[in-house]
Amino acid sequence: FGVLGVFGGGVSGYASGNAVAANNVIRTNAGHGLYIQLAKAKRAEITNNWIDRNSGTGLYCYISGVGASIKENEISNSGSYGAHIYGVTGSVITRNTISNSYNLGIYLQSSSDNVIYLNNFKNDQNIYAQNSSNVWNSTQKISYTYRNTQYTSCMGNYWNGYSGNDSDGDGIGDTAYSIDSEQDFRPLMLQWECYFASSSGFDTGAGTYPTTQIHPTHQTHPTH
């Protein structure tokens, strides 16, 4: 495992091994919120972090190869990109909310063969993919509830700019959401949490944070 510490702003990690960043509050920093750079063929698990009001990119993840699990994070009010994913392949990005980013919600750079689904993208500009090819919906069917009716289907992401219709009322848009040269074929009509009764966002209850499973040298939690 690597070590996360505070370097010129938020929480940063340069690791030769695998890394886990979980259950952190990372707010109001000058620079990136959470910055992770790993050696080739190493993995990162980035889970249940609240990354808010950092002046740079909220989450910067640079991995030279496979792979990462990026899930259940709230990334909001970033001064640059919400998330910059660079060099990540064969990974899963799911159940995140990225909102109110000054630039793009998510910038995928040289990152391919990732499965990206059940995320909320709520930004003026949601996505730019450069030299990247990814799947924007689940590859397996998921059981969910929409307007008191149960369905089973592959599911995509929620996009605040999506204007398609839902003629059969299953909560999934009839037409795809275009992502540069790619498409989310199963765009959600509501935010992903609305399809799962027991789902919730970042837990801000007492005793929940900060906890980092990577033995950090510091935590970044300057204000509340």
N, C-alpha and C positions, 0 to 999 in steps of 0.2 A: 504494500500500500504506500501511497505517497503522503505528503503532508500539505495541508492547506494553511495559509497564513495571510496576513494583511500586507499587501505590497502596493503602495501608491493608490489607495482607494478602497476597493472592496476586498473580497476573499479570492486569493489566487493560488493555483497549484501547478507545479511543474513536476511530474512524477515519472519515474522509470517503471513503476508497477501499476496495478489497477487502482482506481480511486472511487470513493463513495462520498457524495455530498448530500446530506439528507437532513430535513427538519430544521432549517436555518432561517433566520430573518436577516436579510441583507439590504439595508436601506440607506438612502441619502449619502452616498459616497461620491467623491470626486474621481471619476473614472469608471471602469467596468464594475458591475455588481459582483458576478461570479465568473472567474476566468480559470479554465482548466485546459492544460496542455499535457498530453500524454505521449509516451514513446510508442513506436510502431507495435501493432498487434496487442495493445493493452485496452482494457475496458473501463468505462466510467458509468457509474450509476448516479443519476442526478434526480432526486425524488423529494417532493413535498417541501420545496423551498419557497419562501415569499421574498421576491426580489423586486424592490420598489424604489422609485425616485432616485436612481443612480444617474450621474450625468453622462456616462458613456453607455456602452451596450449592457443590457441587463445580464444576459448569459452569453459568454463566449466559450465555445467548446471546440478545441482543435485536437483531433486524434488522427494519427497517420495510419488509418486502416480500420478494421472492425474492432470495436463497435461501442455502442452506448445504449443505455436505457434512460430516456428522459421522460419523466412522467409526473403528473400531479403537482406541477409547479405553477405558481402565480407570478407572472412577470408583468409589471405595469409601470407606466410613466417613465420609460427609459429615455435618456437624452439623445440616444442614437438608435441602434437597432434594438428590438426587444430581445432577439436571439440571433447570434451569428454562429452557424454550424459549418465547420470547415474540415474537410477531409474525412468525414464520418461516413461509414458504409455499413450495410447489413445490420441496421439498428432499428429500434422502435421508439417513436415519439408519440406519446398519447396522454390524454387527460390533462393537458396543460391549458392555461388561459394566458394569452399574450394580448395586452391592451394598451392603448394610448401611447404607443411608441412615437417618438419624434420623427424617425425615419421609417424604415420597414418594420413590420411586425417580426418576420423571420427572413433571414438571408441565408440561403443554402449555397455554399461555395465548394465545388469539387466534392460533393457529397451525393452518393448514389446508392440505389438498392435499399433504401430505408422505407419502412412502412409507417405512414403518418396518418393517424386517424383519431377521432374523438378529441379534437382540440377546439378551443374557441379562439378565433382570430378577430380581434376588434380594434382595428387600426385604420387610419386614413389610407395607407398603403400596406397591404397585408403580407405580400410575399414577393421575393425575387429569387430565382434559381439560376445559378451560373455554373455551367459545365456539370449539371446535376440531372439525374433521372431517378424519380422515386414513385412509390405507390401511395396515393392520397386517400385510400379507404382501407378498411380492414380486409384481410385476405380470407377470413372465415366469417360465417354468419354469427350474429350476436342477437340474443334475446333482449328485448326492450319493451317499454310501455309508452304509448303516446296517446293522449286523450282517453285514458282509461281502457285502451285496447292493447293487447299484447301482439307483438310482431317478432319475426326472426329474419334478419337480413344483414348483409354487409353494410357498414356505416362509415361515413366520411367525417367531415369536419364542419363546424359552424363558421361562416364567413359573414361579417356584418354587411358586406356589400352585395350579397347574393340576392337576386331579384326574381328568381324562378318560382314556378308554381308547384303545388303539391296536390294534384288532381285526385289521387286515390286516398289522400288523408293519412298516409303512413308516417308522416314526419320527415320524409326524405324527398328532396327536390326532384322534379321530373327531368330537369336538364342539368348537365354537368356545370361545375364552376371551373372556369379557365384559369390555369396557372402557367403563364408564359406558354411554353409548347406542350404542357401537360394538363391534366384535368383531374378534378375530384369528381368522380362519377356518382357519388352518393352523398351530396351535400346535405347537411342537417338544416331543418327549418328553425330550430331552437338551439340554444346552447346545450352542450352534450349532457350536462347534469340533469336536464329536464326529462331525460329518457330513462333515468335510473333513480327510483324513489329514495334509495339509501345513500346516494352520492352526496358529497359535500366538498367544498373547496378547502383551502388551507385552514387548518385547525389552529385558531389563535387562543385556545383555552390555556389556563394556568398550567405551567409545567411542561408545555409541549415543546418550547424552543428556548434557547438555542441548543441543539444537539447535533454534533457532527461525528459520523462514524469513521472518520479518517484521522482521528487524533490531531486536530488542528492546533497550531501554535497560538492562534488568536481567533476570536469571533468578531464579526462586524455587526454591531447593533447599537449605533450611536444615538438614535432617537426613536421615539415611539409615537 
